[in-house]
Amino acid sequence: MMLRRALDLLFTYVVLAIILVVVLAPFAFLVISSFKTNIEILKSPPTLNIFNWGVIQKNYDQVLNQRSFLFYIRNSCVVVLASTLLALVTGTPAAYGFSRWRFRASNDLAYWILSNRFMPVVAIAVPIYLMMLNLRLLDTYQGLILPYVAINIPLVVWVMRGFFDEISHEIDEAALLDGCNRWSALVRVLLPLSGPGLVTTAILCAIFTWNEFLLGLFIVNTKAAQTVPVGASGLLSMERSIEWNVTTTVGVVTVIPVLIFSLLIQRHIVRGLTAGAVK
């Protein structure tokens, strides 16, 4: 029995180690490549001299200062925060309504809202571009934020609806008996109880918005409001060879904010994913 448990434990650790290597290997290659010159990256066999601080400083200075990626990161942060907040403010009351009231065709309407989230971005990129053009919102933060809010609302409605369904209706009734109306019951009682759901939903919306490329490419043509994915696309051109050291450095700079964000809120991610699993 002890031998079987030891073998099971060994097998588990081996599988976890393989998964860890598969997940971390691409990122490790990205980081190591950002420490080299373009010639060193293309060498075969690869060079092991990866800690030349002069080269590292040059690569990151070129990306952060000369290529304006600090500016792109700022733009992405503004767009992500604004669109996520607006999507939560707009979609959460709708999710509460779908959870607490059943009306004719309510399920059909809910599924229609969800179907909008499944629509590929490429199918709506041109119409959204024309709308932003007519509203004179091209090359602005607002021109990016409004479409991202519209795309994220279906996700907010469906995820938050599931969390509200896990909260007993008796809590609503108790709040109403204590003098709350429906709005104050939502804000003062239901939202604190569904905190993990709010955080999980915000994370999903933020990750989608941070990584989204196609709409940003259509709507923003100048550096004034370009986000990180759109700015990074400028590194690839048929007119010149690819600078792999700069490209990999951009990859590291792009991933770091998301990595830091995930580490800061990982406790809330676990709470959100396990909420409702045990009653």
N, C-alpha and C positions, 0 to 999 in steps of 0.2 A: 504493500500500500504506500509506504513512504517512497519507494523507488518510483512508483507511478506518478506520485505528486511531484517529485523532483524532475522527472522527465517532462511532465506537463508544464512546469514552471520554466524549464530550460527552453522548451519549444516556444513558449510565449515570448520569452526574452529574445530569442533568435528572430522571430517574426517581427517584433517591435524594432529590433536593430536594423533589419532589412528595410522596413518602412521608413525609419529615420534617415537611413543613408539615401534612399530614393528621393525623399522629400528635400533633404538638405544639400544633396550633391549639386543640383543646378544653381542654387543660391551661393554655395561656396565657390563654384566656378565663376559666377558673376562677380563676386567680391574680389577674388584673386586676379581676375582679368582687369579689374579696375585699378589694380596696383601696378600694372605693366604699361610699357609703351606699345604702340600699335605693331611695331616690328617684332617685339618679344612675344606678343600674343600669337602671331602667325608662324613663329619658329616651330620647326619639327626636328627633333623632339622638343617639347616645351621646356623653357628655362625654369629653374627652381629659385632664381633670385627674384623674390616678389616683395621684398621690403626695402626698396629704394625710396627713401622718404622724399627725395627731390621729385621723382616721377609721380608719386602719390599726390604730393601737394600740387604739382602742375595739372594733373588730371582733374582734381576736384576744384581747383581754382578756375580752370577753364569752364567747367560745367556750371558752377554756382555763380560766377561773376561774369565771365565773358559770354557765356551762352544764356544768361538771364534765367536760370532755372529756379533761383530763389523767388523771382518774380512770378514764374509759373506756379510754383508751390503755393504762394500767397493767393493767387487767383483760384486755384483748386480748393483751398481751404475755405475761402469766402463762398464759393458756389456750393460746396458740399454742406457747410453749416446752414446756409440760408435755405437751400432746397429741402434738406432733411427736416429742419424745424417746421417749415411751412407744410410739408407733406404730413407730418405728425399732427399739427394743429388742425388741418383740414380733414384728414382721414380718420382720426380717432373718434370724433363724435359720430361719424357715419358708421363706424364699426360698432359703437355702442348702440346705435339705433337698430342695426341689423341683428344684434345679439338679444335685445330686450323686446322688440316688437316684431310680430309676425303679421304681415299684411298680404294682400293678394299679389301674387307674382314676386314676393320678396326674394325667394330663392333664385328665381330667374334673373332678377336684377343683380343679385349678388354674383351669380355666375357670369353675367355679362361684364361686370366690373373686373372680375378676375381675368376674363378673356382678353381684356385690353392690355394686361400685363404680359400676356404671352405673345402679343403681336411683335414681330421683329422690328427693330429700330429702323432698318433700311427701308421698310415699307412706309414709314411715316416721316422720314427725314426731309423729303422734298416738300410735302405739305407744311411741315413745321417751319421750314426755311421761308416759304412764301408768306406764312402768317407773321413771322418775325420781321420780314421785309416790309409788309404793309403796316405793321405797328412801329416801324423804325427802331427796332430793338437789336438789329444786327451789331456785332462787335461790342456788346454790352453784357454786364453781369445778368441783368434782367432777362435778356434774350436766352441765356443758358438756364437760369433758375426756373423760369416758368415751365418749359418742357420737362425738366427733370422732376418738378413737383407733380405734373400730370402723370408721368410714367410711374412715380413711386406711390401715388395714392392707392391704386389697387392692391399693392403689396401691403401697405399699412392697414387697409380695411380688412383684408383677409387674416393677417397675422393677429391683429388686435381683436378681431371678432372671436378668434379661438381662445384668447386669454380671457375676454369678458365672459364667454360661455362657461368658463371654469369657476367663475365667481357666482355664489348663490344669489338668487333673486331676493331672498329674504334680507340681504344686506341693503339692497335698494329700498325695500319697503321700510326697514328700520330707519334709514336716513330720511325718508319722506315723512315718517311719523315724528321725527325729531325736528321737523320744520324746513327741511331742505326741499328745493324744487329739483326737477330732473337734472338741470345744468349743474347746480351746486353739488348734487349727489355724485355726479360724474367727476367733477373737479376735486372735491374734498374727500371723497370716499373711494370711488372706483379706481381713479388713477394711481393713488398711492399703493393700492393693493396689486395693481397690474404693473408696477414699476419694472420688474424684470422683462415683461413683454415690451414695454416702451423702449427699453435699452436694446433689446434684441432687434426690434424693428428698426430702430435708428441705425444700428450697425449695418444691417442689410442694405438700407437705403444709402448710407454713406459709402459703403464699398462699391455699390453699383455706380454711383455718381462719380466717385474718384476715378474709376477705371473706364468710364464711358468715353468713347472716342468719336464715333461717327457724327453725332449731333453737334459736338463741339467743332468738328472740322467744317460742317456746313454753315454754322451760325457765326463763327468767329474767324475772321480773316487777318486780323492784325494782332500784334503782341499785347495790346491793351487788356484783353480779357482771355487770352489763351490759357488753357489748363495744361497740366503736365502731359497727358497723353498726346494732345495736339502739338505741343511744343516739341515733344520727343520725336514726332513723325518728321519734323524738319531735318533730322539727322540723316535720313535716308534719301538719297538723291541719285538719279541716273547720271548726273553731270560730274560727279566726283566719286572716288572710292570711299568706302565706309571706314570711318575712324572707329575701330572696334574698342579702343581704350576709352574714348569719349562715350560711346554707346553703352558700354557696360557700366561706366560711372553714372550715367543717367539712370540706368536700371537700379543701381544701389540707392541713389538719391530719391528715386520714386518710391521704392519699397520701404525705406526707413520710416517715413511718417506713419504709414499704415501699420508697420510692425510695432512702433511705439504705442500707437493708439490701441492696438489689440492687446498688448501687454498690460496697459493701464486698466482696461475694462474686461479682462479675461474672467474675473470673478462674476461679473454681471452676465457674461455670455453663458457660463455654465448654469447660473440660476435661471436664465431665460429659457435655455433649452430643456431643462428638467422641470420647469414649472408645470404643474398639473399632472405630473407623472404619478404622484402619490397623493391620495386624498385622505 
